[in-house]
Amino acid sequence: MKRRFLLLILLTTGVVGVGGASAGADDVPLIADIDVDALLEEEFANLNVNDFYLLEHLVGIDAKVKDRQTQMGAVRNEADRIFARFQTIENQISLDREQSERVLGKAFERVVRSYTVSEPPQQEAATQQETPQEKATHDGSVTSDLEPGKDVLLGAATRGDLSQIDFIVPAALTKNPGIATPQNSETARPQPPKIETTLRPEYEGPSVLVMLLEELERSQSAQAELRETLRDEIDALGTQLEDMEEFDAELGDAIRGLRAELVAIEARDLEWDPEDITPETIILPSSAPITSGWGRRWHPILRKMRMHHGTDFDADRGAPVWAAHQGVVETATYMKDFGRVVVLNHGNGFSTLYGHLNKILVKYGDTVSQGQRIGDVGSSGLSTGPHLHFEMRVDHVLRNPKKYLPY
């Protein structure tokens, strides 16, 4: 029965994708290579009547997995709504960009036309000295002799770089193959294009540029409102994701607990050689999560700092307590601090203690197997609520159980 409950352990481990699954992967067969149904039927057939309480845990895990799927669907829907709002803002920004490019393009074209229709300089002056439009400064930059108004407009249109103004031509020129464009400022100057004017109906409405700017401003305001809504929805999504993390932690605890119980059931059929009983081969004494570990802490009853020499499992009252290893019952009594307590001697200075029990199921001198139920979780002694206090002594010295527990 070496692999009696291996399959169930694999199944429960695979539900949440435990991070350490890669460790020892070579020793565990892949689920895809196993006849799951046949092995499940065989393993359930080997369960004792008293072991069928495990089904309650399986039902609980299945319910948690279904709830997790439902919660994940809600998170996905919320994320889709948020993405849709992002898409709305992106579309509005694209429209703003189109409007901005349209206005800038018209303004730029107007500036270029203003420049090209200016009076060209005399050819003689161009051959004898620097062109009137370009004078080299001491630092190598170029200044312009254009009229102040045109100079400002052209500087804005060219982003302040006037060194290439000889190559700027209106769009109308580039579209007309019959008009040659200048190639060099020293050999040719752009000729003023013939601008054909057509009579259009006089527009008496408000400034189109003003209307476009107002529309852009309204778009910015709408985007700001959408961003504010997005912040709220992202915060809500973050809350849902935090809830998912807490839910995953609960599901992980449930799976870990079931695995611990399956290991305890399997361990009962094993007969250990005394030389093989070591702290490194213990099992979990409880399926509950650990809530308090080794170290100094504030004692809630004694109201003072006190060293905590063990590990506490946050189990419900009446939950099973298993022998961490094969051994002999050295103590099964009531103590002031620990309440109902069991101490197992595993040999060679190695012993374990189980405190605050609600019920003791063994007596002094009994030989117990690993995984045997030796008591129920309680709150006896100096305790504020149901939990299992677990201690270990190695070579007769108290040790931190967390170093040895397969948790």
Secondary structure, DSSP 4 states (H G I P E B T S, - for coil): -TTTTHHHHHHHHHTTT-GGGGTTGGGS--GGGS-HHHHHHHHHHT--GGGGGHHHHHHHHHHHHHHHHHHHHHHHHHHHHHHHHHHHHHHHHHHHHHHHHHHHHHHHHHHHHHHHTSPPPPHHHHHHS--TT-EE-TTS-EE--S-HHHHHHHHHHTTT--TTGGG---HHHHH-TTSPPPS-TTT--PPPP-------PPP-SS-HHHHHHHHHHHHHHHHHHHHHHHHHHHHHHHHHHHHHHHHHHHHHHHHHHHHHHHHHHHHTT----GGG--GGG---S-SSPEEE-SEEEEETTTTEEEEE-SEEE-PPTT-EEE-SSSEEEEEEEEETTTEEEEEEEEETTEEEEEEEEEEE---TT-EE-TT-EEEEEB--SS-SSSBEEEEEEETTEEE-GGGTS--
